[in-house]
Amino acid sequence: MPTTTVPALPPGTCQVWWARPSELPPDVDGLLGADDLARRSRLRRGEDRDRLTTAWALARVVLSHHVGPAARDLRFERTCRHCGGPHGKPRLIEADAPLLSLSHAGDRVAVAVLRGAQVGVDVESLAARVDIDTVAGSVLSGEEARALARTAADDRRAAFLTYWTRKEAVLKATGDGLRVPMTDLTVSGPGQPPRLRDWTGAPDHRVDLYGLRPGAGYLACLATVDSPPVEVVELAGAGVLAGAQQ
């Protein structure tokens, strides 16, 4: 059953909150900040607007429990560390606030929060329309491409998205995003515990990967950077969202 309370977030624990757009309560816009509403207004598709609303409402509710201010009053910094533009990885301005990462695909929304270390989360739908043959060359390292070529046809989509989610989680945690070619990273494959095996030309970071349970039809991964191993706690966010409106 969804929890209606937000547990404490001690050091060494990463909370991953799950929600679906269909679980949004009425008047959810009251939880959002002006910047969230502005970004949502620029999205053309209704499903994209619903996913953004779910992600930021849930993030704000969870973080407000951990740092104090009301959800809509939390202030985020989004300056890109590479170019100074307003599109960088979001972080709370409040001192000693947890760091966060958001991801969404299909009807799954994930919000990860962790104290004291950078975190990245990625979720992908197995129903996503992906032309593997077209994009594999810009995603997979040589080792991964050879492994995918040996994979049975019925398993290729899940195998490819396993590599994708693990790499996305890493690059979201480091804040590098698309600035780093995915082909520079080599990660463990399907059926193996998630692990970053190699990173061509990477700075000397400790990167740990954790498997997640997003539900049938989805794959997801969590990454932490320069952190001791963490305990990952996955939580249902519907009750917390509903409770925030009461």
TATARA-V7762 format. One record per residue. N is the residue number from 1. SS is DSSP state (~ for helix, > for strand, _ for the rest). NEAR is the number of other C-alpha atoms within 8 Angstrom. Layout:
n & ss & near
N & SS & NEAR
N & SS & NEAR
//
This chain:
n & ss & near
1 & _ & 3
2 & _ & 9
3 & _ & 11
4 & _ & 11
5 & _ & 6
6 & _ & 8
7 & _ & 4
8 & _ & 5
9 & _ & 10
10 & _ & 6
11 & _ & 7
12 & _ & 10
13 & > & 12
14 & > & 13
15 & > & 12
16 & > & 12
17 & > & 12
18 & > & 14
19 & > & 14
20 & _ & 12
21 & ~ & 12
22 & ~ & 5
23 & ~ & 7
24 & _ & 11
25 & _ & 8
26 & _ & 5
27 & _ & 6
28 & ~ & 11
29 & ~ & 8
30 & ~ & 6
31 & ~ & 10
32 & _ & 14
33 & _ & 10
34 & ~ & 6
35 & ~ & 6
36 & ~ & 10
37 & ~ & 10
38 & ~ & 8
39 & ~ & 8
40 & ~ & 10
41 & ~ & 8
42 & _ & 6
43 & _ & 9
44 & _ & 7
45 & _ & 6
46 & ~ & 7
47 & ~ & 6
48 & ~ & 9
49 & ~ & 12
50 & ~ & 9
51 & ~ & 13
52 & ~ & 9
53 & ~ & 14
54 & ~ & 13
55 & ~ & 15
56 & ~ & 10
57 & ~ & 14
58 & ~ & 14
59 & ~ & 9
60 & ~ & 13
61 & ~ & 14
62 & ~ & 10
63 & ~ & 11
64 & ~ & 12
65 & ~ & 9
66 & ~ & 10
67 & ~ & 8
68 & _ & 7
69 & _ & 8
70 & _ & 8
71 & ~ & 13
72 & ~ & 9
73 & ~ & 7
74 & _ & 12
75 & _ & 7
76 & > & 8
77 & > & 8
78 & _ & 11
79 & _ & 11
80 & _ & 11
81 & _ & 6
82 & _ & 4
83 & _ & 5
84 & _ & 7
85 & _ & 8
86 & _ & 7
87 & _ & 7
88 & _ & 10
89 & _ & 9
90 & _ & 10
91 & > & 9
92 & > & 12
93 & _ & 8
94 & _ & 8
95 & _ & 5
96 & _ & 6
97 & _ & 10
98 & _ & 11
99 & > & 13
100 & > & 13
101 & > & 13
102 & > & 12
103 & > & 11
104 & > & 13
105 & > & 9
106 & _ & 6
107 & _ & 9
108 & > & 12
109 & > & 16
110 & > & 15
111 & > & 15
112 & > & 14
113 & > & 12
114 & > & 16
115 & _ & 14
116 & _ & 9
117 & _ & 10
118 & > & 13
119 & > & 17
120 & > & 18
121 & > & 18
122 & > & 15
123 & > & 16
124 & > & 13
125 & > & 10
126 & _ & 10
127 & _ & 5
128 & _ & 6
129 & _ & 4
130 & _ & 5
131 & _ & 6
132 & ~ & 8
133 & ~ & 6
134 & ~ & 6
135 & ~ & 9
136 & ~ & 10
137 & ~ & 10
138 & ~ & 8
139 & _ & 10
140 & _ & 14
141 & _ & 12
142 & ~ & 7
143 & ~ & 8
144 & ~ & 12
145 & ~ & 11
146 & ~ & 8
147 & ~ & 8
148 & ~ & 10
149 & ~ & 6
150 & _ & 6
151 & _ & 9
152 & _ & 6
153 & ~ & 5
154 & ~ & 5
155 & ~ & 8
156 & ~ & 10
157 & ~ & 9
158 & ~ & 9
159 & ~ & 12
160 & ~ & 11
161 & ~ & 11
162 & ~ & 12
163 & ~ & 14
164 & ~ & 9
165 & ~ & 14
166 & ~ & 17
167 & ~ & 11
168 & ~ & 12
169 & ~ & 14
170 & ~ & 14
171 & ~ & 13
172 & ~ & 14
173 & ~ & 15
174 & ~ & 11
175 & _ & 8
176 & _ & 9
177 & ~ & 9
178 & ~ & 7
179 & ~ & 5
180 & _ & 8
181 & _ & 9
182 & ~ & 11
183 & ~ & 11
184 & ~ & 11
185 & > & 14
186 & > & 13
187 & > & 13
188 & _ & 11
189 & _ & 10
190 & _ & 8
191 & _ & 4
192 & _ & 6
193 & _ & 7
194 & _ & 12
195 & _ & 10
196 & > & 12
197 & > & 8
198 & > & 8
199 & > & 9
200 & _ & 6
201 & _ & 5
202 & _ & 6
203 & _ & 4
204 & _ & 4
205 & _ & 7
206 & _ & 7
207 & > & 11
208 & > & 11
209 & > & 13
210 & > & 11
211 & > & 9
212 & _ & 9
213 & _ & 7
214 & _ & 10
215 & _ & 6
216 & _ & 4
217 & _ & 7
218 & > & 10
219 & > & 15
220 & > & 15
221 & > & 15
222 & > & 15
223 & > & 15
224 & > & 14
225 & > & 13
226 & _ & 9
227 & _ & 12
228 & _ & 5
229 & _ & 6
230 & _ & 8
231 & > & 7
232 & > & 9
233 & > & 8
234 & > & 10
235 & > & 10
236 & > & 11
237 & _ & 13
238 & ~ & 14
239 & ~ & 11
240 & ~ & 15
241 & ~ & 14
242 & ~ & 11
243 & ~ & 8
244 & ~ & 7
245 & _ & 9
246 & _ & 4
//
